[in-house]
Amino acid sequence: MAKPKIASDWLCGCAGCHMSLLDIDERIIAVAELADLRSSPITDLKVPDITGVDVGILEGGINNTANEEVALRMRKSCKILVALGDCAVFGGVPAMRNFFTLEETLRRAYIETESTDSEGKIPDDPELMRPTQVRSLQQVVPVDIFVPGCPPDADTIFYVLAELAQGRIPDIKGDKLHWD
Ligand code: SF4
């Protein structure tokens, strides 16, 4: 029987959830023996197979049109979609900007930050001017499995990958369910 195909990608996040995935260390070999690890930010292949994958994993919330396109593409490509980490599950840290106006957010990012010099100015890219709010993954596409945590710890990620690789739906509860 063919191994299940697993793909991942990232949206609006800090890459920490994929770094936590790498923290499974040598257990990645056990996962690779059970599953076919396809496109991801940490493999050479960057786009899910045109014929689809069994499991898609997304880190990060939805902050711009590029995030939205990646989320829609992964949803279309996979049978089971996993929201990995707080940003994907409920917006996380990036969603803190939803409490401020677009003008306040852009001024803080491009003019007022401590590292910005006197030349700081807000870029005029139309994408930046879209009055959007950061959304969780499930506000844009249906999600099948939620793995909260900022980031989820490596043991939890290994459990999730190992279960999915063996055709089982992981049961996220107890010490695997945390929000920090
Ligand atoms: Fe980074 Fe935390 Fe968001 Fe993961 S959940 S992308 S670790 S901020």
Boltz pocket constraint, residues with backbone or C-beta under 6 A from the ligand:
constraints:
  - pocket:
      binder: B
      contacts: [[A, 12], [A, 13], [A, 14], [A, 15], [A, 16], [A, 17], [A, 59], [A, 60], [A, 84], [A, 85], [A, 86], [A, 87], [A, 88], [A, 92], [A, 93], [A, 149], [A, 150], [A, 151], [A, 152]]
      max_distance: 6.0
